[in-house]
Amino acid sequence: MGVQIYSGALSLVAKSGVGRAVEHQREMLRRCGVEVTDESRADARVVHCNTVLPDSPFAALWARARGKKVVYYGHSTQEDFRQSFRGSDQLSGLFRRWIRFCYNCGNVVVTPTEYSRRLLESYGVRRPIYVLSNGVDTDFFRPIPEARQAFRSRYGLSEQDKAVISVGHMIARKGLPEFLELARSMPQVRFFWFGYTAPELVPAVIRDALANAPENVTFPGYVSREELREAYCGCDVFAFLSHEETEGIVVLEAMACGIPAVLRDIPVYEGWLHHGVEVYKASDQDGFLTQVEGLLNGTLPPLQEAELELARGRSLEQMGRRLRAVYEREGLPYQEEMPSVMAVLHKHIPLYFR
């Protein structure tokens, strides 16, 4: 057995980007021929930890004490903890110290972008840090005309109706207030926000914004990946106005489905997503409105070819091969070594022949 993905309290983050990243890790490993399990097994020689929940760093330390190697995934940063849940801004300094402790419990840290790598280094993470995209399942997320038709039928849209989508937790950091303001500025367009966050976890200002959302906004909640694929294919623009990300798996999913993307111009996208090449970027409400309207009325080209090429370059197969290269470079024993011929003979020839 090669790799154990530590499950622990993963169920608490299953409906999040971290949960999706863990699903991708399993599939990456499977597609590049590495055995993987969620169970704690003595023969699993590498352990992946993905959360900074209290159980994960101690599971990492216990694995290392038993001679296993630990790959700790750096999904979380102080910056993306802010503007999220109630009290997160006040606790962000403590959270920074905690995640530094967590990531230093691994032998190796993997984080999805150069931007997040720089942040982790600035926190004092001392382990080798590798940049590896969380990837996207391009076999599943792809342009499908039938999916577009299914989405529009589900929500009563004609082919002439314009629709804009965003995906994520219903929190300020994800740009929910700006998305609602965008919808308010375009009453003739349907807006859809996919994702769900329990109201008691978010500040009152977000609850008030949701209670007063314009009538042209629909909140389908957390849906299956099949229904989400229909939505990507069925809408006309993906508007992801998040203030802070370590990568943005939903951005890759949308691009893999060929829907034009409008993003907030933030550091995480520097160097791999370029304005006017794969996506459109803006820094304020007027800019978001200009870019979205330009895509809806056809005055801006959709950039589909470039965005599909970028998404396919982050397929799970390609990311799996790069992950295996990290194992090999760091000497992580992700697969059983082939025994020598003499070792096999010694094990299996009866004693009286020796």
Secondary structure, 3 states (H helix, E strand, C coil): CCEEECCCCHHHHCCCHHHHHHHHHHHHHHHCCCCEECCCCCCCCEEEECCCCCHHHHHHHHHHHCCCEEEEECCCCHHHHCCCCCCHHHHHHHHHHHHHHHHCCCCEEEECCHHHHHHHHHHCCCCCEEECCCCECCCCCCCCHHHHHHHHHHCCCCCCCCEEEEECCCCCCCCHHHHHHHHHHCCCCEEEEECCCCHHHCCHHHHHHHHCCCCCEEEEECCCHHHHHHHHHHCCEEEECCCCCCCCHHHHHHHHCCCCEEEECCHHHCCCCCECCCEEEECCHHHHHHHHHHHHHCCCCCCHHHHHHHHHCCEHHHHHHHHHHHHHHHCCCCCCCCCCHHHHHHHHCCHHHC
